[in-house]
Amino acid sequence: QYALNNKIDNVIFGRVYKDDNDIIQVEASVYDRAEDSLTISEKGSASTIFEVFDVADVLVLSLLEGFSNMHIGYGIINITNTGLMEDTISVYIDNKII
C-alpha cells in the first residue's frame, strides 16, 4: 500500500541479523508495484561487521541490475591539471586517459 500511495515503482528493503552460528546474514529484496510481488531477493553473509559493507554493495548492485535490466558498473573519474594554463586538463576514467 505504501508504494501505491506514494507512486513508487520499486521498493528495495532488507534486513541484517546474526544467525545461530554468529555469522552476519544480509538479505535484500525488491518489491515491484506493477507486479504486486517480490521480484528479486538476494542473500549474503559476512564474518565481521566491516564485511557487511562489501556484502551490501554486492547485493545492491545485483538488485539494481535486476530491476533496471541495465549493467551497473563502478569506476573512478580523475581530472588532473596537467599544465600552467587553467584549461590544460586531462580526464581519466578507470585510470585510462580519454
NUTISE-990064 format. One record per residue: residue in three letters; x, y, z of N, C-alpha, C in turn. Coordinates in pm, 1 decimal, decimal comma. Each point is the difference from the previous one (the first is absolute). Layout:
{aa->Ala; neast->X; nnorth->Y; nup->Z; caeast->X; canorth->Y; caup->Z; ceast->X; cnorth->Y; cup->Z}
...
// end
This chain:
{aa->Gln; neast->83,1; nnorth->-119,4; nup->0,0; caeast->-83,1; canorth->119,4; caup->0,0; ceast->88,0; cnorth->126,5; cup->0,0}
{aa->Tyr; neast->112,2; nnorth->-3,2; nup->71,5; caeast->89,3; canorth->115,5; caup->5,7; ceast->48,0; cnorth->39,0; cup->-139,5}
{aa->Ala; neast->42,2; nnorth->-99,0; nup->-79,6; caeast->49,9; canorth->28,2; caup->-135,1; ceast->-110,3; cnorth->60,9; cup->-86,3}
{aa->Leu; neast->-118,9; nnorth->-51,6; nup->11,5; caeast->-112,5; canorth->53,4; caup->-77,9; ceast->-32,1; cnorth->142,7; cup->40,6}
{aa->Asn; neast->-10,6; nnorth->24,8; nup->130,2; caeast->-33,9; canorth->134,3; caup->50,4; ceast->103,7; cnorth->104,2; cup->-37,0}
{aa->Asn; neast->126,0; nnorth->-41,7; nup->-10,8; caeast->108,6; canorth->93,9; caup->-27,6; ceast->51,1; cnorth->-9,0; cup->-143,4}
{aa->Lys; neast->-70,6; nnorth->-74,5; nup->-83,8; caeast->33,7; canorth->-14,3; caup->-141,6; ceast->144,9; cnorth->-44,7; cup->-20,7}
{aa->Ile; neast->40,4; nnorth->-98,9; nup->77,8; caeast->134,9; canorth->-56,2; caup->-7,6; ceast->-7,9; cnorth->-130,7; cup->-78,0}
{aa->Asp; neast->79,6; nnorth->-12,4; nup->-106,6; caeast->-4,4; canorth->-119,5; caup->-83,8; ceast->69,2; cnorth->-119,8; cup->63,2}
{aa->Asn; neast->115,7; nnorth->22,6; nup->60,1; caeast->77,8; canorth->-108,1; caup->60,6; ceast->43,9; cnorth->41,3; cup->139,1}
{aa->Val; neast->-12,5; nnorth->-92,5; nup->94,4; caeast->42,4; canorth->24,4; caup->137,5; ceast->108,8; cnorth->-101,3; cup->33,1}
{aa->Ile; neast->116,8; nnorth->50,2; nup->40,2; caeast->110,1; canorth->-86,3; caup->42,5; ceast->0,1; cnorth->-2,3; cup->152,1}
{aa->Phe; neast->4,1; nnorth->-119,5; nup->56,9; caeast->0,7; canorth->-12,2; caup->145,9; ceast->78,0; cnorth->-124,5; cup->38,7}
{aa->Gly; neast->32,7; nnorth->-10,6; nup->125,7; caeast->73,6; canorth->-116,9; caup->44,9; ceast->18,9; cnorth->-2,4; cup->149,7}
{aa->Arg; neast->85,0; nnorth->-91,2; nup->41,3; caeast->31,3; canorth->-11,1; caup->142,7; ceast->139,9; cnorth->-56,1; cup->18,0}
{aa->Val; neast->55,4; nnorth->29,0; nup->115,8; caeast->131,5; canorth->-49,9; caup->39,6; ceast->-16,4; cnorth->-60,9; cup->137,5}
{aa->Tyr; neast->50,2; nnorth->-122,6; nup->18,4; caeast->-13,9; canorth->-67,1; caup->128,3; ceast->111,5; cnorth->-103,2; cup->16,1}
{aa->Lys; neast->19,8; nnorth->-44,1; nup->124,2; caeast->95,8; canorth->-107,6; caup->27,3; ceast->-76,5; cnorth->-131,1; cup->7,8}
{aa->Asp; neast->53,0; nnorth->-102,1; nup->-68,3; caeast->-64,8; canorth->-130,8; caup->5,7; ceast->45,7; cnorth->-76,3; cup->124,5}
{aa->Asp; neast->-40,1; nnorth->-124,9; nup->11,3; caeast->32,6; canorth->-81,6; caup->118,3; ceast->149,2; cnorth->-26,1; cup->14,6}
{aa->Asn; neast->76,8; nnorth->17,5; nup->-109,5; caeast->145,4; canorth->-21,1; caup->3,7; ceast->76,9; cnorth->131,2; cup->11,1}
{aa->Asp; neast->-70,9; nnorth->108,9; nup->35,1; caeast->58,2; canorth->134,4; caup->12,0; ceast->56,1; cnorth->54,0; cup->-131,2}
{aa->Ile; neast->-48,4; nnorth->-50,4; nup->-112,6; caeast->35,8; canorth->53,6; caup->-131,0; ceast->-102,7; cnorth->107,7; cup->-33,2}
{aa->Ile; neast->47,2; nnorth->112,2; nup->-49,6; caeast->-90,4; canorth->109,7; caup->-35,0; ceast->-63,3; cnorth->-30,2; cup->-134,8}
{aa->Gln; neast->-131,4; nnorth->-4,3; nup->-3,2; caeast->-74,8; canorth->-25,7; caup->-122,8; ceast->-59,7; cnorth->131,1; cup->-50,9}
{aa->Val; neast->10,1; nnorth->23,3; nup->-130,4; caeast->-54,3; canorth->119,8; caup->-61,9; ceast->-98,2; cnorth->-45,4; cup->-107,6}
{aa->Glu; neast->-122,6; nnorth->49,0; nup->8,4; caeast->-102,3; canorth->-34,6; caup->-97,5; ceast->-56,4; cnorth->128,0; cup->-60,0}
{aa->Ala; neast->-24,4; nnorth->-1,3; nup->-129,7; caeast->-56,3; canorth->117,0; caup->-67,8; ceast->-96,7; cnorth->-48,8; cup->-107,2}
{aa->Ser; neast->-108,3; nnorth->74,6; nup->-17,7; caeast->-102,2; canorth->-36,8; caup->-97,3; ceast->-52,5; cnorth->123,6; cup->-70,3}
{aa->Val; neast->-64,9; nnorth->-24,0; nup->-114,5; caeast->-66,0; canorth->106,4; caup->-74,8; ceast->-147,3; cnorth->-36,2; cup->-13,6}
{aa->Tyr; neast->-85,6; nnorth->93,2; nup->38,8; caeast->-143,7; canorth->-11,9; caup->-23,0; ceast->-33,3; cnorth->83,4; cup->-122,8}
{aa->Asp; neast->-68,7; nnorth->-60,9; nup->-95,8; caeast->-40,3; canorth->67,9; caup->-122,9; ceast->-149,5; cnorth->28,4; cup->8,6}
{aa->Arg; neast->-34,3; nnorth->127,6; nup->2,1; caeast->-139,8; canorth->39,9; caup->15,1; ceast->-85,1; cnorth->-46,6; cup->-117,2}
{aa->Ala; neast->52,3; nnorth->7,0; nup->-121,4; caeast->-77,1; canorth->-40,1; caup->-117,6; ceast->-37,2; cnorth->-148,4; cup->5,1}
{aa->Glu; neast->92,3; nnorth->-81,0; nup->49,3; caeast->-25,2; canorth->-143,9; caup->9,8; ceast->-61,2; cnorth->-38,9; cup->134,0}
{aa->Asp; neast->0,1; nnorth->94,0; nup->94,1; caeast->-50,6; canorth->-24,1; caup->135,7; ceast->63,7; cnorth->-123,5; cup->62,8}
{aa->Ser; neast->132,8; nnorth->-8,0; nup->-15,0; caeast->71,1; canorth->-114,3; caup->56,5; ceast->147,2; cnorth->32,9; cup->20,0}
{aa->Leu; neast->66,1; nnorth->-87,7; nup->75,4; caeast->145,1; canorth->6,5; caup->12,7; ceast->58,1; cnorth->-58,1; cup->-127,5}
{aa->Thr; neast->80,2; nnorth->77,7; nup->-68,9; caeast->54,9; canorth->-47,0; caup->-127,4; ceast->143,7; cnorth->-47,9; cup->11,9}
{aa->Ile; neast->70,9; nnorth->49,2; nup->100,1; caeast->140,5; canorth->-38,7; caup->18,6; ceast->26,5; cnorth->-11,6; cup->149,2}
{aa->Ser; neast->69,5; nnorth->-104,5; nup->40,2; caeast->47,5; canorth->-14,3; caup->137,6; ceast->142,4; cnorth->-53,0; cup->-5,6}
{aa->Glu; neast->86,2; nnorth->61,9; nup->77,1; caeast->140,9; canorth->-39,5; caup->3,5; ceast->43,2; cnorth->-16,1; cup->145,1}
{aa->Lys; neast->97,7; nnorth->-87,6; nup->22,9; caeast->53,3; canorth->-21,7; caup->134,0; ceast->151,8; cnorth->-2,6; cup->-5,6}
{aa->Gly; neast->61,1; nnorth->40,7; nup->109,0; caeast->144,3; canorth->-7,1; caup->13,4; ceast->35,4; cnorth->-14,7; cup->146,0}
{aa->Ser; neast->124,0; nnorth->-30,7; nup->28,6; caeast->41,8; canorth->-13,6; caup->139,0; ceast->135,4; cnorth->65,4; cup->20,2}
{aa->Ala; neast->25,3; nnorth->36,6; nup->125,2; caeast->124,6; canorth->67,3; caup->36,5; ceast->47,3; cnorth->-53,7; cup->134,5}
{aa->Ser; neast->129,8; nnorth->-11,4; nup->14,0; caeast->56,8; canorth->-47,9; caup->126,4; ceast->21,2; cnorth->113,6; cup->99,4}
{aa->Thr; neast->22,7; nnorth->121,0; nup->-51,9; caeast->23,4; canorth->115,3; caup->86,6; ceast->-92,8; cnorth->113,2; cup->-41,1}
{aa->Ile; neast->-16,4; nnorth->95,4; nup->88,6; caeast->-85,1; canorth->114,8; caup->-29,5; ceast->55,0; cnorth->79,9; cup->-118,7}
{aa->Phe; neast->129,8; nnorth->0,2; nup->-18,9; caeast->60,4; canorth->73,8; caup->-110,3; ceast->-31,6; cnorth->-64,8; cup->-135,1}
{aa->Glu; neast->-12,2; nnorth->-132,2; nup->-2,5; caeast->-34,2; canorth->-70,6; caup->-123,2; ceast->-143,8; cnorth->28,5; cup->-44,1}
{aa->Val; neast->-84,3; nnorth->43,5; nup->93,2; caeast->-140,1; canorth->28,8; caup->-32,4; ceast->-9,1; cnorth->103,8; cup->-111,7}
{aa->Phe; neast->88,0; nnorth->98,6; nup->0,7; caeast->-2,9; canorth->105,0; caup->-101,6; ceast->30,3; cnorth->-56,8; cup->-138,9}
{aa->Asp; neast->97,3; nnorth->-90,5; nup->-8,3; caeast->32,0; canorth->-64,0; caup->-128,1; ceast->-116,6; cnorth->-85,5; cup->-48,9}
{aa->Val; neast->-59,4; nnorth->-75,8; nup->91,4; caeast->-114,1; canorth->-84,7; caup->-35,9; ceast->-116,0; cnorth->86,9; cup->-46,6}
{aa->Ala; neast->-26,1; nnorth->109,3; nup->71,8; caeast->-109,4; canorth->90,2; caup->-37,5; ceast->23,2; cnorth->59,9; cup->-138,7}
{aa->Asp; neast->122,7; nnorth->36,7; nup->-31,7; caeast->32,0; canorth->53,2; caup->-133,4; ceast->-34,8; cnorth->-101,8; cup->-108,8}
{aa->Val; neast->37,6; nnorth->-125,1; nup->21,1; caeast->-26,0; canorth->-105,3; caup->-98,7; ceast->-150,0; cnorth->-22,5; cup->-15,7}
{aa->Leu; neast->-72,6; nnorth->-4,4; nup->112,0; caeast->-144,1; canorth->-23,1; caup->-6,0; ceast->-72,7; cnorth->115,2; cup->-68,6}
{aa->Val; neast->34,3; nnorth->122,8; nup->35,1; caeast->-65,7; canorth->115,8; caup->-61,3; ceast->28,0; cnorth->3,3; cup->-149,8}
{aa->Leu; neast->122,4; nnorth->-26,8; nup->-39,5; caeast->33,9; canorth->-4,9; caup->-141,9; ceast->-85,6; cnorth->-104,0; cup->-72,6}
{aa->Ser; neast->-12,5; nnorth->-116,5; nup->57,6; caeast->-79,5; canorth->-106,5; caup->-59,5; ceast->-147,5; cnorth->40,2; cup->-9,9}
{aa->Leu; neast->-54,0; nnorth->62,4; nup->104,4; caeast->-139,2; canorth->43,6; caup->-2,4; ceast->-23,0; cnorth->106,5; cup->-106,6}
{aa->Leu; neast->88,8; nnorth->98,3; nup->-5,4; caeast->-14,9; canorth->106,9; caup->-98,9; ceast->5,5; cnorth->-53,8; cup->-142,5}
{aa->Glu; neast->95,3; nnorth->-89,2; nup->-25,7; caeast->8,5; canorth->-59,6; caup->-133,4; ceast->-123,9; cnorth->-83,5; cup->-30,0}
{aa->Gly; neast->-51,3; nnorth->-66,9; nup->101,1; caeast->-115,1; canorth->-87,1; caup->-18,5; ceast->-125,9; cnorth->74,3; cup->-38,3}
{aa->Phe; neast->-30,5; nnorth->108,7; nup->68,9; caeast->-126,0; canorth->66,6; caup->-32,3; ceast->14,2; cnorth->108,2; cup->-105,6}
{aa->Ser; neast->121,8; nnorth->43,1; nup->-30,0; caeast->17,4; canorth->101,1; caup->-104,9; ceast->31,7; cnorth->-63,0; cup->-135,5}
{aa->Asn; neast->37,1; nnorth->-128,1; nup->0,2; caeast->43,3; canorth->-68,5; caup->-121,4; ceast->116,1; cnorth->72,1; cup->-68,2}
{aa->Met; neast->85,6; nnorth->62,8; nup->80,2; caeast->118,0; canorth->69,8; caup->-50,1; ceast->122,1; cnorth->-48,1; cup->76,6}
{aa->His; neast->114,7; nnorth->1,0; nup->-69,0; caeast->125,9; canorth->-27,9; caup->69,3; ceast->37,4; cnorth->123,4; cup->81,5}
{aa->Ile; neast->32,1; nnorth->-20,5; nup->125,9; caeast->44,5; canorth->107,5; caup->88,4; ceast->147,3; cnorth->-26,8; cup->30,8}
{aa->Gly; neast->84,0; nnorth->99,3; nup->-18,2; caeast->141,9; canorth->-17,8; caup->27,7; ceast->53,5; cnorth->110,4; cup->88,8}
{aa->Tyr; neast->101,9; nnorth->-32,1; nup->73,4; caeast->68,3; canorth->98,4; caup->82,0; ceast->125,9; cnorth->43,3; cup->-73,2}
{aa->Gly; neast->39,3; nnorth->123,2; nup->17,2; caeast->119,8; canorth->48,5; caup->-65,6; ceast->59,1; cnorth->118,0; cup->73,7}
{aa->Ile; neast->110,6; nnorth->47,4; nup->-50,5; caeast->71,2; canorth->113,8; caup->58,7; ceast->15,8; cnorth->107,0; cup->-107,4}
{aa->Ile; neast->-37,1; nnorth->122,7; nup->32,3; caeast->22,7; canorth->113,4; caup->-89,6; ceast->103,2; cnorth->90,0; cup->66,4}
{aa->Asn; neast->104,9; nnorth->34,8; nup->-74,2; caeast->105,6; canorth->84,6; caup->52,5; ceast->25,2; cnorth->112,9; cup->-100,2}
{aa->Ile; neast->-11,2; nnorth->122,2; nup->46,0; caeast->28,0; canorth->116,3; caup->-84,6; ceast->124,6; cnorth->67,1; cup->55,6}
{aa->Thr; neast->102,8; nnorth->11,8; nup->-84,6; caeast->129,4; canorth->50,2; caup->44,6; ceast->41,1; cnorth->121,0; cup->-81,6}
{aa->Asn; neast->44,6; nnorth->105,5; nup->67,7; caeast->57,1; canorth->117,0; caup->-67,5; ceast->140,5; cnorth->-39,3; cup->-43,1}
{aa->Thr; neast->23,7; nnorth->-1,8; nup->-131,7; caeast->128,0; canorth->-48,3; caup->-51,7; ceast->92,8; cnorth->111,5; cup->-46,1}
{aa->Gly; neast->-38,2; nnorth->124,2; nup->24,9; caeast->84,3; canorth->110,3; caup->-44,6; ceast->-26,4; cnorth->125,7; cup->79,6}
{aa->Leu; neast->62,5; nnorth->108,9; nup->-43,6; caeast->-14,3; canorth->125,9; caup->70,2; ceast->-128,2; cnorth->73,3; cup->-36,7}
{aa->Met; neast->-52,8; nnorth->-27,3; nup->-117,9; caeast->-120,2; canorth->69,4; caup->-43,0; ceast->-123,1; cnorth->-69,1; cup->60,7}
{aa->Glu; neast->-102,5; nnorth->77,5; nup->29,0; caeast->-118,7; canorth->-53,1; caup->65,7; ceast->-72,3; cnorth->-105,0; cup->-82,6}
{aa->Asp; neast->7,8; nnorth->10,2; nup->-131,5; caeast->-74,6; canorth->-93,5; caup->-83,3; ceast->83,4; cnorth->-119,9; cup->-45,7}
{aa->Thr; neast->115,3; nnorth->-22,4; nup->61,4; caeast->83,6; canorth->-113,9; caup->-32,7; ceast->-26,2; cnorth->-109,9; cup->101,5}
{aa->Ile; neast->-90,1; nnorth->-88,8; nup->-35,2; caeast->-35,7; canorth->-107,9; caup->92,0; ceast->2,1; cnorth->-132,9; cup->-73,7}
{aa->Ser; neast->11,5; nnorth->-106,5; nup->76,3; caeast->-13,7; canorth->-135,9; caup->-51,4; ceast->-110,7; cnorth->-67,1; cup->79,7}
{aa->Val; neast->-80,9; nnorth->-76,4; nup->-69,7; caeast->-108,8; canorth->-72,4; caup->64,5; ceast->27,5; cnorth->-149,2; cup->-13,7}
{aa->Tyr; neast->-8,4; nnorth->-71,2; nup->111,0; caeast->22,8; canorth->-144,4; caup->4,0; ceast->-125,6; cnorth->-68,2; cup->52,6}
{aa->Ile; neast->-36,8; nnorth->-109,2; nup->-63,4; caeast->-106,1; canorth->-86,2; caup->52,4; ceast->62,2; cnorth->-137,1; cup->19,6}
{aa->Asp; neast->-7,0; nnorth->-48,3; nup->122,7; caeast->63,1; canorth->-126,2; caup->37,9; ceast->147,9; cnorth->-2,1; cup->-40,8}
{aa->Asn; neast->67,3; nnorth->111,4; nup->25,7; caeast->142,9; canorth->17,0; caup->-23,6; ceast->38,4; cnorth->-1,5; cup->-148,6}
{aa->Lys; neast->-97,3; nnorth->17,9; nup->-89,9; caeast->28,5; canorth->10,4; caup->-143,6; ceast->-35,8; cnorth->140,4; cup->-45,7}
{aa->Ile; neast->94,9; nnorth->65,0; nup->-67,5; caeast->-24,3; canorth->136,9; caup->-46,1; ceast->-103,1; cnorth->-2,2; cup->-112,8}
{aa->Ile; neast->-88,5; nnorth->97,9; nup->3,1; caeast->-98,1; canorth->10,9; caup->-108,9; ceast->15,5; cnorth->134,1; cup->-68,9}
// end
